[in-house]
Amino acid sequence: RRVDPNSFVAAQLVSTQLHADDTLRLITAAFGLKHEDQSKAVLLKRLEEHLLNVHRQGRRALLVVDEAQNLTPRAVEELRMLSNFQAGEKSLLQSFLLGQPEFRYTLQGEGMQQLRQRIIASYHLGPMDAAETRAYIEHRMKTVGWSGDPEFSEDCFPPIFAYTGGIPRRINTLCDRVLLFGYLEDRHRIDAGTVEAVIGDLNGEMPTLGANEAAAQRGLVRRVGGGDDRTLEQLDRRVSKMERSIVNI
């Protein structure tokens, strides 16, 4: 969104679980070109003319392909063929392929040598360390207007990092649940106990239970359903509060 439109024409492809021809069709659509009911030859010709026109305007065409690990080898080959569009010795299209680590196996596959020869830069973004994880969480909170309520205690960050391994998507999921838990429990301070309680809930949602664990789980159900009025009252209060928040949204 911050790319200068006077210097660049940028298109983004986010749906990558496609056949090769459909990938080409979506790329054409991403650049705002007519693509319905068009043959592959027509799509290629139309795309080349558009890229030449962008070049004549003194601008560069960029294609950002997200979730590249889902691309089939044939779809990757289509992207490589687009790099053949040139004006003199200058390529008309520069592509950025972003994907999970599995994409590296695709690039190392048989028949990908020509594509590897055209890669001018590559980078593997590893997980964040503990300090970066904390800074990331605080940044995300401040972005939405956080002013210290709820308070994040010093001891809450180590279990978050230990559970997520510094992977942003896992941090997002865990922290969303931690904040929801804090809201339902009316907690204004998030500490290690809060985080560990939520981690326990997350681990319990998709368990692979052995015999002893399954028995313990059944015992928990019996205790909750066996007339513990205070527990049932707390559950009812949390569910009601969640329902109200959903209605307000």
C-alpha positions as CSV (number, residue, x, y, z in Angstrom):
1,R,0.0,0.0,0.0
2,R,3.0,2.3,0.5
3,V,4.5,1.7,-2.9
4,D,4.6,4.9,-4.9
5,P,2.1,4.4,-7.8
6,N,4.1,7.0,-9.9
7,S,7.1,4.7,-9.9
8,F,5.6,1.2,-9.5
9,V,2.6,-0.9,-10.6
10,A,2.2,-3.6,-7.9
11,A,-0.1,-6.6,-8.0
12,Q,-0.6,-9.3,-5.4
13,L,-1.6,-12.9,-5.7
14,V,-2.8,-14.6,-2.6
15,S,-4.7,-17.6,-3.9
16,T,-2.0,-20.1,-4.9
17,Q,-3.7,-23.5,-4.7
18,L,-4.5,-23.3,-8.4
19,H,-3.6,-25.0,-11.7
20,A,-1.0,-23.3,-13.8
21,D,-3.5,-21.7,-16.3
22,D,-5.6,-20.4,-13.4
23,T,-2.5,-18.9,-11.8
24,L,-1.8,-17.0,-15.1
25,R,-5.5,-15.9,-15.2
26,L,-5.3,-14.5,-11.7
27,I,-2.1,-12.7,-12.3
28,T,-3.7,-11.0,-15.3
29,A,-6.7,-10.1,-13.2
30,A,-4.4,-8.7,-10.4
31,F,-3.0,-6.2,-12.9
32,G,-6.6,-5.2,-13.8
33,L,-6.7,-6.7,-17.2
34,K,-9.6,-8.6,-18.9
35,H,-9.2,-12.3,-18.3
36,E,-12.6,-13.9,-18.5
37,D,-13.0,-16.6,-21.2
38,Q,-9.6,-15.8,-22.7
39,S,-7.1,-18.4,-24.0
40,K,-3.6,-18.7,-22.5
41,A,-2.1,-17.1,-25.6
42,V,-4.4,-14.1,-25.4
43,L,-3.6,-13.7,-21.6
44,L,0.1,-13.8,-22.2
45,K,-0.1,-11.3,-25.1
46,R,-2.3,-8.9,-23.1
47,L,0.0,-9.2,-20.1
48,E,3.1,-8.5,-22.2
49,E,1.5,-5.4,-23.8
50,H,0.5,-4.1,-20.3
51,L,4.0,-4.6,-19.0
52,L,5.5,-2.9,-22.0
53,N,3.2,0.1,-21.5
54,V,4.2,0.3,-17.8
55,H,7.8,0.3,-18.9
56,R,7.2,3.1,-21.4
57,Q,5.7,5.2,-18.6
58,G,9.0,4.8,-16.7
59,R,7.5,2.6,-14.0
60,R,8.3,-0.9,-12.8
61,A,5.8,-3.8,-12.5
62,L,6.0,-5.8,-9.4
63,L,4.2,-9.1,-8.6
64,V,3.9,-10.2,-5.0
65,V,3.0,-13.9,-4.6
66,D,2.0,-14.9,-1.1
67,E,1.7,-18.5,0.2
68,A,4.1,-19.6,-2.5
69,Q,4.5,-23.0,-0.8
70,N,1.1,-23.9,-2.3
71,L,2.2,-23.4,-5.9
72,T,2.4,-26.4,-8.0
73,P,5.7,-26.9,-10.0
74,R,3.8,-26.0,-13.2
75,A,2.5,-22.8,-11.6
76,V,6.0,-21.9,-10.6
77,E,7.2,-22.6,-14.1
78,E,4.5,-20.1,-15.4
79,L,6.0,-17.5,-13.1
80,R,9.4,-18.2,-14.5
81,M,8.1,-17.8,-18.0
82,L,6.8,-14.3,-17.2
83,S,10.4,-13.3,-16.5
84,N,11.0,-13.8,-20.2
85,F,9.1,-10.6,-20.9
86,Q,11.9,-8.1,-21.6
87,A,12.5,-4.7,-23.1
88,G,16.1,-4.9,-24.4
89,E,18.0,-6.6,-21.6
90,K,15.7,-5.4,-18.8
91,S,13.0,-7.6,-17.4
92,L,9.5,-6.1,-17.5
93,L,8.3,-7.9,-14.4
94,Q,9.9,-8.5,-11.0
95,S,8.3,-11.1,-8.8
96,F,8.5,-11.6,-5.0
97,L,7.7,-15.1,-3.8
98,L,6.8,-15.4,-0.1
99,G,6.1,-18.7,1.5
100,Q,6.6,-21.1,4.3
101,P,9.8,-23.1,4.6
102,E,8.2,-25.9,2.5
103,F,8.7,-23.6,-0.6
104,R,12.4,-24.2,-0.4
105,Y,11.8,-27.9,-1.3
106,T,9.8,-26.8,-4.3
107,L,12.7,-24.6,-5.5
108,Q,15.2,-27.5,-5.0
109,G,13.0,-29.8,-7.0
110,E,13.8,-31.4,-10.3
111,G,13.2,-29.0,-13.2
112,M,13.6,-25.9,-11.2
113,Q,17.2,-25.1,-12.2
114,Q,16.3,-22.4,-14.6
115,L,14.1,-20.7,-12.0
116,R,16.9,-20.9,-9.4
117,Q,19.3,-19.2,-11.9
118,R,17.0,-16.2,-12.1
119,I,16.7,-15.6,-8.3
120,I,18.6,-12.5,-7.6
121,A,18.1,-12.5,-3.8
122,S,16.6,-14.8,-1.2
123,Y,16.1,-14.7,2.6
124,H,14.8,-17.0,5.2
125,L,13.0,-15.2,8.0
126,G,13.5,-17.2,11.1
127,P,11.4,-17.0,14.3
128,M,11.9,-14.1,16.7
129,D,13.9,-14.4,19.9
130,A,12.5,-13.7,23.4
131,A,13.1,-10.0,23.4
132,E,11.7,-9.6,19.9
133,T,8.6,-11.6,20.9
134,R,7.9,-9.2,23.7
135,A,8.5,-6.1,21.5
136,Y,6.2,-7.6,18.9
137,I,3.4,-8.1,21.4
138,E,3.8,-4.6,22.8
139,H,3.8,-3.1,19.3
140,R,0.7,-4.9,18.3
141,M,-1.1,-3.7,21.5
142,K,0.0,-0.1,21.1
143,T,-1.1,-0.1,17.5
144,V,-4.7,-0.6,18.7
145,G,-4.5,2.0,21.4
146,W,-3.3,0.0,24.4
147,S,-2.4,2.3,27.3
148,G,-1.4,-0.3,29.9
149,D,-4.7,-1.9,30.7
150,P,-4.5,-4.9,30.9
151,E,-1.1,-4.8,32.3
152,F,1.4,-7.4,31.1
153,S,3.6,-8.6,33.9
154,E,7.3,-9.4,33.4
155,D,6.7,-13.1,34.0
156,C,4.0,-13.5,31.3
157,F,6.4,-13.2,28.3
158,P,8.7,-16.3,28.9
159,P,5.8,-18.8,28.7
160,I,4.4,-17.1,25.6
161,F,7.8,-17.4,23.9
162,A,8.3,-21.0,25.1
163,Y,4.9,-22.0,23.7
164,T,5.1,-20.2,20.4
165,G,8.8,-20.5,19.6
166,G,8.8,-16.9,18.4
167,I,6.6,-17.6,15.4
168,P,4.3,-14.6,14.8
169,R,1.2,-16.6,13.7
170,R,1.4,-18.7,16.9
171,I,2.0,-15.6,19.0
172,N,-1.1,-14.0,17.5
173,T,-3.3,-17.0,18.2
174,L,-2.1,-17.4,21.8
175,C,-2.3,-13.7,22.7
176,D,-5.8,-13.4,21.2
177,R,-6.9,-16.2,23.5
178,V,-5.1,-14.7,26.5
179,L,-6.8,-11.4,26.0
180,L,-10.2,-13.1,25.6
181,F,-9.6,-15.0,28.7
182,G,-8.7,-11.8,30.6
183,Y,-11.8,-10.1,29.3
184,L,-14.1,-13.0,30.4
185,E,-12.4,-13.2,33.8
186,D,-12.3,-9.4,34.2
187,R,-8.6,-9.5,34.7
188,H,-6.6,-6.3,34.3
189,R,-3.3,-8.0,34.8
190,I,-1.9,-10.7,32.5
191,D,0.7,-12.8,34.4
192,A,2.3,-16.2,33.8
193,G,-0.6,-18.0,35.5
194,T,-3.0,-16.5,33.0
195,V,-0.9,-17.5,30.1
196,E,-0.3,-21.0,31.4
197,A,-4.1,-21.4,32.0
198,V,-4.8,-20.5,28.4
199,I,-2.0,-22.8,27.1
200,G,-3.7,-25.6,29.0
201,D,-7.0,-24.8,27.4
202,L,-5.4,-24.8,23.9
203,N,-3.6,-28.1,24.5
204,G,-6.9,-29.6,25.7
205,E,-8.8,-28.6,22.7
206,M,-7.0,-30.9,20.3
207,P,-5.5,-33.6,22.6
208,T,-4.3,-37.0,21.7
209,L,-5.6,-38.7,24.9
210,G,-4.1,-41.9,26.4
211,A,-6.2,-44.0,28.7
212,N,-5.2,-42.2,31.8
213,E,-5.7,-38.8,30.3
214,A,-9.1,-39.8,28.9
215,A,-10.1,-41.0,32.3
216,A,-8.9,-37.7,33.9
217,Q,-10.9,-35.8,31.2
218,R,-14.0,-37.8,32.0
219,G,-13.5,-37.1,35.7
220,L,-13.3,-33.4,35.0
221,V,-16.6,-33.6,33.1
222,R,-18.2,-35.4,36.0
223,R,-16.9,-32.8,38.5
224,V,-18.2,-29.9,36.5
225,G,-21.5,-31.6,35.8
226,G,-21.8,-33.1,39.2
227,G,-23.4,-30.2,41.1
228,D,-20.5,-27.8,41.7
229,D,-22.8,-24.8,41.7
230,R,-20.0,-22.2,42.0
231,T,-18.2,-23.7,38.9
232,L,-21.4,-23.8,36.9
233,E,-22.2,-20.2,37.9
234,Q,-18.7,-19.1,36.8
235,L,-19.2,-20.9,33.5
236,D,-22.6,-19.4,32.9
237,R,-21.2,-15.9,33.7
238,R,-18.4,-16.3,31.2
239,V,-20.7,-17.6,28.5
240,S,-23.1,-14.8,29.0
241,K,-20.3,-12.2,28.8
242,M,-19.0,-13.8,25.6
243,E,-22.5,-13.7,24.1
244,R,-22.8,-10.0,24.9
245,S,-19.5,-9.2,23.4
246,I,-20.4,-11.0,20.2
247,V,-23.7,-9.2,19.9
248,N,-22.0,-5.8,20.4
249,I,-19.6,-6.7,17.6
